[in-house]
Structures are given as C-alpha cells and as structure tokens.
Amino acid sequence: MLAMGAAAGRDSRHHLGYAYLFVGANAGYEPTYTYTWKQAVADGAGTNAYDPGIAPARMCQVPVVIGLRRVGATRAIDKTHCAVGNVARKHAMYVPGLVYLQHPAPGKVLAPGTKVTMTVSLGPLR
C-alpha cells in the first residue's frame, strides 16, 4: 500500500510560503534486484563508448574583427578556430581598409571551421 499527499500554503512561520510532499509505503517492502553485473557489462557498462564531442577550446569562438585591417582580422579568425568567409569591399563612411561589418556576431561559439564573412571599407564614394 502506497500513500502520497501534498500540502502548500503560507503561515506566520513560513514567510515565503511552504510546500510538503508526504510519501508513505509498506514498512516491510524490500526491493529485489534482478539486474546483474554480468548483464550490465553485456549492455556496455564499463566501456569507454561515451563521446564527449569537440572540446570547448577547439570550437570556433567568433572574434571581434570590426575595426581591424583585413590581415589582422584574418589572423584573429584563424586563431579562434574559425575560417575566413566572403570578404566584400564596399564604399562606406569608414576609414578605407578597415572591417566595418561581420557575420556571425562576435562572441558566438560555433562549430570549428565556421566561416566569418567581413565587409571592408573602400572609404566614402567621391
């Protein structure tokens, strides 16, 4: 026979409220274990089959390349296990030669080799 109950509320002793869970059972109950160690080993216990995946240090951690020249931006991207994607050159109100847009956004942690695209300023259109 198994009995369960719950109570919740608020009183002067429990300023933030309280909750109780009551569980009762037959005091004479004893579980029987039929799963043996031999069966567990046959099911794969004790093996090193677990694959933790890629180590966090090897993930592409997208760097901030905005404000860098293309060579510096490329170096920063390579150091963080990312890859250089498309590099567009457009006229903009920024200093010529500087990266002013990037995708994906800095700070994201992605799969190794994720391509980071950049837009480099050609300076203002004259």
C-alpha positions as CSV (number, residue, x, y, z in Angstrom):
1,M,0.0,0.0,0.0
2,L,1.5,3.3,-1.0
3,A,0.1,6.7,0.2
4,M,1.0,10.1,-1.1
5,G,-0.2,13.6,-0.3
6,A,0.9,17.2,-0.7
7,A,0.3,20.4,1.2
8,A,1.1,24.0,0.4
9,G,0.3,27.4,1.8
10,R,1.5,30.3,3.9
11,D,1.6,30.9,7.7
12,S,3.5,33.0,10.2
13,R,6.4,30.6,10.4
14,H,6.9,30.3,6.7
15,H,7.0,33.9,5.4
16,L,7.7,32.9,1.8
17,G,5.2,30.0,1.7
18,Y,5.9,26.3,2.0
19,A,5.2,23.0,0.3
20,Y,5.4,19.5,1.7
21,L,5.3,16.2,0.0
22,F,4.2,13.2,2.1
23,V,5.1,9.7,0.9
24,G,4.4,6.5,2.8
25,A,4.8,2.9,2.0
26,N,4.7,-0.6,3.4
27,A,7.5,-0.8,6.0
28,G,8.1,-4.5,5.1
29,Y,8.8,-3.8,1.4
30,E,12.2,-4.9,0.2
31,P,13.2,-4.4,-3.4
32,T,14.5,-7.3,-5.4
33,Y,17.3,-6.7,-7.8
34,T,17.4,-8.9,-10.8
35,Y,19.8,-7.0,-13.0
36,T,23.2,-8.5,-12.5
37,W,26.7,-7.0,-13.1
38,K,27.2,-9.6,-15.9
39,Q,24.1,-8.2,-17.7
40,A,25.3,-4.7,-17.2
41,V,28.6,-5.4,-18.8
42,A,26.9,-7.2,-21.7
43,D,24.8,-4.0,-22.1
44,G,28.0,-1.9,-22.4
45,A,28.7,-0.8,-18.8
46,G,32.3,-0.1,-18.1
47,T,33.2,0.7,-21.7
48,N,34.5,4.0,-23.0
49,A,31.9,4.3,-25.6
50,Y,31.0,7.9,-24.4
51,D,31.9,10.5,-27.0
52,P,32.1,14.0,-25.3
53,G,32.2,15.8,-28.6
54,I,34.5,18.6,-29.5
55,A,36.5,20.2,-26.7
56,P,35.3,23.8,-26.0
57,A,38.8,25.1,-26.6
58,R,38.6,23.8,-30.2
59,M,35.3,25.4,-31.0
60,C,35.0,28.5,-33.3
61,Q,34.8,31.4,-30.8
62,V,33.9,34.3,-33.2
63,P,36.3,37.2,-32.5
64,V,35.7,40.9,-32.9
65,V,37.2,41.9,-36.2
66,I,35.3,45.2,-36.7
67,G,37.9,47.9,-36.7
68,L,40.8,45.7,-37.8
69,R,42.5,45.7,-41.2
70,R,41.9,42.6,-43.3
71,V,45.3,40.9,-42.4
72,G,44.7,41.4,-38.7
73,A,41.1,40.2,-39.0
74,T,42.2,37.1,-40.9
75,R,44.8,36.3,-38.3
76,A,42.2,36.7,-35.5
77,I,39.7,34.5,-37.2
78,D,42.3,31.8,-37.8
79,K,43.5,31.8,-34.2
80,T,39.9,31.2,-32.9
81,H,39.4,28.0,-35.0
82,C,37.1,29.8,-37.4
83,A,37.5,30.2,-41.2
84,V,37.5,33.4,-43.3
85,G,34.4,33.5,-45.4
86,N,33.5,36.0,-48.2
87,V,35.2,39.4,-48.0
88,A,33.2,42.2,-49.6
89,R,34.6,45.6,-50.3
90,K,32.2,48.5,-50.3
91,H,32.2,52.2,-50.2
92,A,31.3,53.4,-46.7
93,M,31.9,56.3,-44.3
94,Y,34.7,54.4,-42.6
95,V,38.4,54.6,-42.9
96,P,39.5,52.7,-46.1
97,G,40.8,49.2,-45.4
98,L,39.0,48.6,-42.1
99,V,36.4,45.9,-41.5
100,Y,33.1,47.5,-40.6
101,L,30.7,44.6,-40.7
102,Q,31.0,40.9,-39.8
103,H,28.8,37.9,-39.7
104,P,28.3,35.9,-37.4
105,A,28.3,38.3,-34.5
106,P,31.3,38.4,-32.2
107,G,31.2,36.2,-29.1
108,K,29.2,33.3,-30.6
109,V,30.6,29.8,-30.1
110,L,30.1,27.7,-33.2
111,A,31.4,24.5,-34.8
112,P,35.1,24.6,-35.8
113,G,35.7,26.0,-39.3
114,T,32.6,28.2,-39.3
115,K,33.1,30.9,-41.9
116,V,33.2,34.5,-40.8
117,T,32.2,37.0,-43.5
118,M,33.6,40.5,-43.5
119,T,32.9,43.8,-45.2
120,V,35.9,46.1,-45.7
121,S,35.5,49.8,-46.3
122,L,36.8,51.4,-49.5
123,G,36.2,54.8,-48.0
124,P,33.5,57.3,-48.9
125,L,32.3,57.4,-52.5
126,R,33.7,60.6,-54.1
